[in-house]
Amino acid sequence: MVISQKSILGSLAGVTRRVTLVTDPTYSTSTGSWLVNGLDADKQQWQIDLTVLPPGITKNLIKAGQQWFIERGTTYNRLFKYVGELDTSTTRYQNPGDLLVGSGLATANVLPVGSEGQVLVVRNGTPTWVTISGIS
């Protein structure tokens, strides 16, 4: 029986594997997306696309050394479930009203919530809180 390469790849869709990430997220100019690499128990390397992430997960939470289950999509591998306890303290937005603001290519900083009576405006392309008289 001859099995085509296409049918083998198609049969991998939905398969999950446990991998240890060996790289931090990096931007690939060839694919136009953020990627990480992981190794499974057989030391087989898996390239994982970070375009679609599990709910509540951001790229700044993904680090080399973490263990994840990955799922094979139709054309790419994606993170599926984290193995262990994820440290969300690196997000630094712990107050209600804090905002994530893009600060570069797929990076973000936290803009703390403004004070009472302030409004959010954009100055020179940067969001900032200002006080406007007559607003209370």
PyMOL commands that place a pseudoatom at each C-alpha (Angstrom):
pseudoatom trace, name=CA, resn=MET, resi=1, chain=A, elem=C, hetatm=0, pos=[0.000, 0.000, 0.000]
pseudoatom trace, name=CA, resn=VAL, resi=2, chain=A, elem=C, hetatm=0, pos=[1.333, 3.429, -0.955]
pseudoatom trace, name=CA, resn=ILE, resi=3, chain=A, elem=C, hetatm=0, pos=[0.495, 6.343, 1.326]
pseudoatom trace, name=CA, resn=SER, resi=4, chain=A, elem=C, hetatm=0, pos=[0.953, 9.812, -0.078]
pseudoatom trace, name=CA, resn=GLN, resi=5, chain=A, elem=C, hetatm=0, pos=[2.736, 12.477, 1.945]
pseudoatom trace, name=CA, resn=LYS, resi=6, chain=A, elem=C, hetatm=0, pos=[-0.428, 14.584, 1.753]
pseudoatom trace, name=CA, resn=SER, resi=7, chain=A, elem=C, hetatm=0, pos=[-2.537, 11.886, 3.439]
pseudoatom trace, name=CA, resn=ILE, resi=8, chain=A, elem=C, hetatm=0, pos=[0.056, 11.470, 6.212]
pseudoatom trace, name=CA, resn=LEU, resi=9, chain=A, elem=C, hetatm=0, pos=[0.078, 15.216, 6.934]
pseudoatom trace, name=CA, resn=GLY, resi=10, chain=A, elem=C, hetatm=0, pos=[-3.690, 15.351, 6.795]
pseudoatom trace, name=CA, resn=SER, resi=11, chain=A, elem=C, hetatm=0, pos=[-3.928, 12.523, 9.314]
pseudoatom trace, name=CA, resn=LEU, resi=12, chain=A, elem=C, hetatm=0, pos=[-1.829, 14.538, 11.805]
pseudoatom trace, name=CA, resn=ALA, resi=13, chain=A, elem=C, hetatm=0, pos=[-4.500, 17.249, 12.131]
pseudoatom trace, name=CA, resn=GLY, resi=14, chain=A, elem=C, hetatm=0, pos=[-5.776, 17.348, 15.704]
pseudoatom trace, name=CA, resn=VAL, resi=15, chain=A, elem=C, hetatm=0, pos=[-2.893, 15.264, 17.124]
pseudoatom trace, name=CA, resn=THR, resi=16, chain=A, elem=C, hetatm=0, pos=[-1.533, 16.565, 20.425]
pseudoatom trace, name=CA, resn=ARG, resi=17, chain=A, elem=C, hetatm=0, pos=[2.023, 16.201, 21.746]
pseudoatom trace, name=CA, resn=ARG, resi=18, chain=A, elem=C, hetatm=0, pos=[3.757, 17.297, 24.914]
pseudoatom trace, name=CA, resn=VAL, resi=19, chain=A, elem=C, hetatm=0, pos=[6.795, 19.470, 24.163]
pseudoatom trace, name=CA, resn=THR, resi=20, chain=A, elem=C, hetatm=0, pos=[9.348, 21.497, 26.086]
pseudoatom trace, name=CA, resn=LEU, resi=21, chain=A, elem=C, hetatm=0, pos=[9.920, 24.901, 24.520]
pseudoatom trace, name=CA, resn=VAL, resi=22, chain=A, elem=C, hetatm=0, pos=[13.567, 25.461, 23.585]
pseudoatom trace, name=CA, resn=THR, resi=23, chain=A, elem=C, hetatm=0, pos=[13.239, 29.057, 22.344]
pseudoatom trace, name=CA, resn=ASP, resi=24, chain=A, elem=C, hetatm=0, pos=[11.484, 32.221, 23.423]
pseudoatom trace, name=CA, resn=PRO, resi=25, chain=A, elem=C, hetatm=0, pos=[9.022, 33.650, 20.873]
pseudoatom trace, name=CA, resn=THR, resi=26, chain=A, elem=C, hetatm=0, pos=[10.752, 35.076, 17.795]
pseudoatom trace, name=CA, resn=TYR, resi=27, chain=A, elem=C, hetatm=0, pos=[9.302, 36.861, 14.790]
pseudoatom trace, name=CA, resn=SER, resi=28, chain=A, elem=C, hetatm=0, pos=[9.788, 35.060, 11.477]
pseudoatom trace, name=CA, resn=THR, resi=29, chain=A, elem=C, hetatm=0, pos=[9.992, 37.360, 8.476]
pseudoatom trace, name=CA, resn=SER, resi=30, chain=A, elem=C, hetatm=0, pos=[9.559, 34.370, 6.157]
pseudoatom trace, name=CA, resn=THR, resi=31, chain=A, elem=C, hetatm=0, pos=[6.190, 33.340, 7.650]
pseudoatom trace, name=CA, resn=GLY, resi=32, chain=A, elem=C, hetatm=0, pos=[5.121, 36.749, 8.968]
pseudoatom trace, name=CA, resn=SER, resi=33, chain=A, elem=C, hetatm=0, pos=[4.255, 35.327, 12.381]
pseudoatom trace, name=CA, resn=TRP, resi=34, chain=A, elem=C, hetatm=0, pos=[5.675, 34.703, 15.852]
pseudoatom trace, name=CA, resn=LEU, resi=35, chain=A, elem=C, hetatm=0, pos=[7.106, 31.223, 16.432]
pseudoatom trace, name=CA, resn=VAL, resi=36, chain=A, elem=C, hetatm=0, pos=[8.669, 29.068, 19.155]
pseudoatom trace, name=CA, resn=ASN, resi=37, chain=A, elem=C, hetatm=0, pos=[10.422, 25.714, 18.847]
pseudoatom trace, name=CA, resn=GLY, resi=38, chain=A, elem=C, hetatm=0, pos=[9.819, 22.744, 21.116]
pseudoatom trace, name=CA, resn=LEU, resi=39, chain=A, elem=C, hetatm=0, pos=[11.189, 19.242, 21.605]
pseudoatom trace, name=CA, resn=ASP, resi=40, chain=A, elem=C, hetatm=0, pos=[9.030, 16.228, 22.392]
pseudoatom trace, name=CA, resn=ALA, resi=41, chain=A, elem=C, hetatm=0, pos=[10.089, 13.185, 24.453]
pseudoatom trace, name=CA, resn=ASP, resi=42, chain=A, elem=C, hetatm=0, pos=[11.672, 11.621, 21.350]
pseudoatom trace, name=CA, resn=LYS, resi=43, chain=A, elem=C, hetatm=0, pos=[13.760, 14.798, 20.817]
pseudoatom trace, name=CA, resn=GLN, resi=44, chain=A, elem=C, hetatm=0, pos=[11.805, 15.575, 17.665]
pseudoatom trace, name=CA, resn=GLN, resi=45, chain=A, elem=C, hetatm=0, pos=[11.675, 19.327, 17.038]
pseudoatom trace, name=CA, resn=TRP, resi=46, chain=A, elem=C, hetatm=0, pos=[8.344, 21.064, 16.513]
pseudoatom trace, name=CA, resn=GLN, resi=47, chain=A, elem=C, hetatm=0, pos=[7.877, 24.594, 15.194]
pseudoatom trace, name=CA, resn=ILE, resi=48, chain=A, elem=C, hetatm=0, pos=[4.862, 26.233, 16.841]
pseudoatom trace, name=CA, resn=ASP, resi=49, chain=A, elem=C, hetatm=0, pos=[2.961, 29.176, 15.370]
pseudoatom trace, name=CA, resn=LEU, resi=50, chain=A, elem=C, hetatm=0, pos=[1.794, 31.759, 17.927]
pseudoatom trace, name=CA, resn=THR, resi=51, chain=A, elem=C, hetatm=0, pos=[-0.818, 33.442, 15.730]
pseudoatom trace, name=CA, resn=VAL, resi=52, chain=A, elem=C, hetatm=0, pos=[-3.625, 31.762, 17.684]
pseudoatom trace, name=CA, resn=LEU, resi=53, chain=A, elem=C, hetatm=0, pos=[-3.062, 31.402, 21.437]
pseudoatom trace, name=CA, resn=PRO, resi=54, chain=A, elem=C, hetatm=0, pos=[-5.148, 29.747, 24.163]
pseudoatom trace, name=CA, resn=PRO, resi=55, chain=A, elem=C, hetatm=0, pos=[-7.559, 32.095, 25.985]
pseudoatom trace, name=CA, resn=GLY, resi=56, chain=A, elem=C, hetatm=0, pos=[-5.778, 34.389, 28.462]
pseudoatom trace, name=CA, resn=ILE, resi=57, chain=A, elem=C, hetatm=0, pos=[-2.304, 33.658, 27.067]
pseudoatom trace, name=CA, resn=THR, resi=58, chain=A, elem=C, hetatm=0, pos=[-0.129, 36.388, 25.572]
pseudoatom trace, name=CA, resn=LYS, resi=59, chain=A, elem=C, hetatm=0, pos=[3.287, 36.093, 23.942]
pseudoatom trace, name=CA, resn=ASN, resi=60, chain=A, elem=C, hetatm=0, pos=[5.013, 37.690, 26.957]
pseudoatom trace, name=CA, resn=LEU, resi=61, chain=A, elem=C, hetatm=0, pos=[3.952, 34.677, 29.078]
pseudoatom trace, name=CA, resn=ILE, resi=62, chain=A, elem=C, hetatm=0, pos=[5.615, 32.145, 26.764]
pseudoatom trace, name=CA, resn=LYS, resi=63, chain=A, elem=C, hetatm=0, pos=[9.215, 31.262, 27.685]
pseudoatom trace, name=CA, resn=ALA, resi=64, chain=A, elem=C, hetatm=0, pos=[11.839, 28.657, 26.821]
pseudoatom trace, name=CA, resn=GLY, resi=65, chain=A, elem=C, hetatm=0, pos=[11.796, 25.761, 29.302]
pseudoatom trace, name=CA, resn=GLN, resi=66, chain=A, elem=C, hetatm=0, pos=[8.004, 25.666, 29.658]
pseudoatom trace, name=CA, resn=GLN, resi=67, chain=A, elem=C, hetatm=0, pos=[6.114, 22.486, 28.839]
pseudoatom trace, name=CA, resn=TRP, resi=68, chain=A, elem=C, hetatm=0, pos=[3.031, 22.662, 26.626]
pseudoatom trace, name=CA, resn=PHE, resi=69, chain=A, elem=C, hetatm=0, pos=[0.724, 20.328, 24.817]
pseudoatom trace, name=CA, resn=ILE, resi=70, chain=A, elem=C, hetatm=0, pos=[0.635, 21.357, 21.172]
pseudoatom trace, name=CA, resn=GLU, resi=71, chain=A, elem=C, hetatm=0, pos=[-2.082, 20.565, 18.691]
pseudoatom trace, name=CA, resn=ARG, resi=72, chain=A, elem=C, hetatm=0, pos=[-1.553, 20.042, 15.008]
pseudoatom trace, name=CA, resn=GLY, resi=73, chain=A, elem=C, hetatm=0, pos=[-3.830, 22.261, 12.931]
pseudoatom trace, name=CA, resn=THR, resi=74, chain=A, elem=C, hetatm=0, pos=[-4.317, 21.663, 9.243]
pseudoatom trace, name=CA, resn=THR, resi=75, chain=A, elem=C, hetatm=0, pos=[-1.152, 23.599, 8.332]
pseudoatom trace, name=CA, resn=TYR, resi=76, chain=A, elem=C, hetatm=0, pos=[0.610, 24.505, 11.603]
pseudoatom trace, name=CA, resn=ASN, resi=77, chain=A, elem=C, hetatm=0, pos=[1.217, 23.506, 15.223]
pseudoatom trace, name=CA, resn=ARG, resi=78, chain=A, elem=C, hetatm=0, pos=[-0.294, 25.654, 17.972]
pseudoatom trace, name=CA, resn=LEU, resi=79, chain=A, elem=C, hetatm=0, pos=[-0.112, 25.790, 21.754]
pseudoatom trace, name=CA, resn=PHE, resi=80, chain=A, elem=C, hetatm=0, pos=[-2.997, 23.874, 23.274]
pseudoatom trace, name=CA, resn=LYS, resi=81, chain=A, elem=C, hetatm=0, pos=[-2.567, 23.490, 27.053]
pseudoatom trace, name=CA, resn=TYR, resi=82, chain=A, elem=C, hetatm=0, pos=[0.132, 24.521, 29.501]
pseudoatom trace, name=CA, resn=VAL, resi=83, chain=A, elem=C, hetatm=0, pos=[1.723, 21.885, 31.739]
pseudoatom trace, name=CA, resn=GLY, resi=84, chain=A, elem=C, hetatm=0, pos=[2.201, 23.306, 35.234]
pseudoatom trace, name=CA, resn=GLU, resi=85, chain=A, elem=C, hetatm=0, pos=[1.498, 26.663, 36.821]
pseudoatom trace, name=CA, resn=LEU, resi=86, chain=A, elem=C, hetatm=0, pos=[1.875, 29.725, 34.609]
pseudoatom trace, name=CA, resn=ASP, resi=87, chain=A, elem=C, hetatm=0, pos=[3.401, 32.842, 36.194]
pseudoatom trace, name=CA, resn=THR, resi=88, chain=A, elem=C, hetatm=0, pos=[1.175, 35.727, 35.147]
pseudoatom trace, name=CA, resn=SER, resi=89, chain=A, elem=C, hetatm=0, pos=[2.995, 38.257, 37.344]
pseudoatom trace, name=CA, resn=THR, resi=90, chain=A, elem=C, hetatm=0, pos=[5.052, 39.331, 34.331]
pseudoatom trace, name=CA, resn=THR, resi=91, chain=A, elem=C, hetatm=0, pos=[2.008, 40.977, 32.800]
pseudoatom trace, name=CA, resn=ARG, resi=92, chain=A, elem=C, hetatm=0, pos=[2.254, 43.812, 35.379]
pseudoatom trace, name=CA, resn=TYR, resi=93, chain=A, elem=C, hetatm=0, pos=[-1.316, 44.984, 34.867]
pseudoatom trace, name=CA, resn=GLN, resi=94, chain=A, elem=C, hetatm=0, pos=[-2.886, 44.236, 38.188]
pseudoatom trace, name=CA, resn=ASN, resi=95, chain=A, elem=C, hetatm=0, pos=[-5.228, 47.214, 38.612]
pseudoatom trace, name=CA, resn=PRO, resi=96, chain=A, elem=C, hetatm=0, pos=[-8.698, 47.522, 37.103]
pseudoatom trace, name=CA, resn=GLY, resi=97, chain=A, elem=C, hetatm=0, pos=[-8.530, 49.892, 34.138]
pseudoatom trace, name=CA, resn=ASP, resi=98, chain=A, elem=C, hetatm=0, pos=[-4.895, 49.234, 33.187]
pseudoatom trace, name=CA, resn=LEU, resi=99, chain=A, elem=C, hetatm=0, pos=[-4.452, 49.013, 29.414]
pseudoatom trace, name=CA, resn=LEU, resi=100, chain=A, elem=C, hetatm=0, pos=[-2.039, 47.124, 27.183]
pseudoatom trace, name=CA, resn=VAL, resi=101, chain=A, elem=C, hetatm=0, pos=[-0.590, 49.537, 24.621]
pseudoatom trace, name=CA, resn=GLY, resi=102, chain=A, elem=C, hetatm=0, pos=[1.425, 48.463, 21.581]
pseudoatom trace, name=CA, resn=SER, resi=103, chain=A, elem=C, hetatm=0, pos=[4.996, 49.697, 21.875]
pseudoatom trace, name=CA, resn=GLY, resi=104, chain=A, elem=C, hetatm=0, pos=[6.587, 48.105, 18.830]
pseudoatom trace, name=CA, resn=LEU, resi=105, chain=A, elem=C, hetatm=0, pos=[6.373, 45.099, 16.588]
pseudoatom trace, name=CA, resn=ALA, resi=106, chain=A, elem=C, hetatm=0, pos=[4.108, 42.723, 18.554]
pseudoatom trace, name=CA, resn=THR, resi=107, chain=A, elem=C, hetatm=0, pos=[5.234, 44.073, 21.928]
pseudoatom trace, name=CA, resn=ALA, resi=108, chain=A, elem=C, hetatm=0, pos=[3.118, 45.835, 24.514]
pseudoatom trace, name=CA, resn=ASN, resi=109, chain=A, elem=C, hetatm=0, pos=[3.543, 47.918, 27.634]
pseudoatom trace, name=CA, resn=VAL, resi=110, chain=A, elem=C, hetatm=0, pos=[1.047, 48.578, 30.391]
pseudoatom trace, name=CA, resn=LEU, resi=111, chain=A, elem=C, hetatm=0, pos=[-0.535, 52.024, 30.585]
pseudoatom trace, name=CA, resn=PRO, resi=112, chain=A, elem=C, hetatm=0, pos=[-1.829, 52.382, 34.166]
pseudoatom trace, name=CA, resn=VAL, resi=113, chain=A, elem=C, hetatm=0, pos=[-5.381, 53.628, 34.579]
pseudoatom trace, name=CA, resn=GLY, resi=114, chain=A, elem=C, hetatm=0, pos=[-5.703, 57.414, 34.664]
pseudoatom trace, name=CA, resn=SER, resi=115, chain=A, elem=C, hetatm=0, pos=[-6.772, 59.499, 37.640]
pseudoatom trace, name=CA, resn=GLU, resi=116, chain=A, elem=C, hetatm=0, pos=[-10.306, 60.668, 38.348]
pseudoatom trace, name=CA, resn=GLY, resi=117, chain=A, elem=C, hetatm=0, pos=[-11.342, 63.210, 35.706]
pseudoatom trace, name=CA, resn=GLN, resi=118, chain=A, elem=C, hetatm=0, pos=[-8.652, 62.292, 33.181]
pseudoatom trace, name=CA, resn=VAL, resi=119, chain=A, elem=C, hetatm=0, pos=[-9.352, 61.210, 29.609]
pseudoatom trace, name=CA, resn=LEU, resi=120, chain=A, elem=C, hetatm=0, pos=[-7.244, 59.157, 27.248]
pseudoatom trace, name=CA, resn=VAL, resi=121, chain=A, elem=C, hetatm=0, pos=[-5.891, 61.050, 24.231]
pseudoatom trace, name=CA, resn=VAL, resi=122, chain=A, elem=C, hetatm=0, pos=[-3.252, 60.390, 21.599]
pseudoatom trace, name=CA, resn=ARG, resi=123, chain=A, elem=C, hetatm=0, pos=[-0.327, 62.807, 21.341]
pseudoatom trace, name=CA, resn=ASN, resi=124, chain=A, elem=C, hetatm=0, pos=[2.337, 62.248, 18.696]
pseudoatom trace, name=CA, resn=GLY, resi=125, chain=A, elem=C, hetatm=0, pos=[1.037, 58.709, 18.197]
pseudoatom trace, name=CA, resn=THR, resi=126, chain=A, elem=C, hetatm=0, pos=[1.265, 57.824, 21.892]
pseudoatom trace, name=CA, resn=PRO, resi=127, chain=A, elem=C, hetatm=0, pos=[-1.749, 57.262, 24.171]
pseudoatom trace, name=CA, resn=THR, resi=128, chain=A, elem=C, hetatm=0, pos=[-1.611, 59.379, 27.309]
pseudoatom trace, name=CA, resn=TRP, resi=129, chain=A, elem=C, hetatm=0, pos=[-3.922, 60.477, 30.120]
pseudoatom trace, name=CA, resn=VAL, resi=130, chain=A, elem=C, hetatm=0, pos=[-4.724, 64.221, 30.368]
pseudoatom trace, name=CA, resn=THR, resi=131, chain=A, elem=C, hetatm=0, pos=[-6.914, 66.317, 32.598]
pseudoatom trace, name=CA, resn=ILE, resi=132, chain=A, elem=C, hetatm=0, pos=[-9.485, 68.398, 30.775]
pseudoatom trace, name=CA, resn=SER, resi=133, chain=A, elem=C, hetatm=0, pos=[-11.221, 71.169, 32.704]
pseudoatom trace, name=CA, resn=GLY, resi=134, chain=A, elem=C, hetatm=0, pos=[-14.950, 70.865, 33.130]
pseudoatom trace, name=CA, resn=ILE, resi=135, chain=A, elem=C, hetatm=0, pos=[-14.985, 67.059, 33.190]
pseudoatom trace, name=CA, resn=SER, resi=136, chain=A, elem=C, hetatm=0, pos=[-15.888, 65.417, 36.434]
for i in range(1, 136): cmd.bond("trace and resi %d" % i, "trace and resi %d" % (i + 1))
show_as sticks, trace
zoom trace
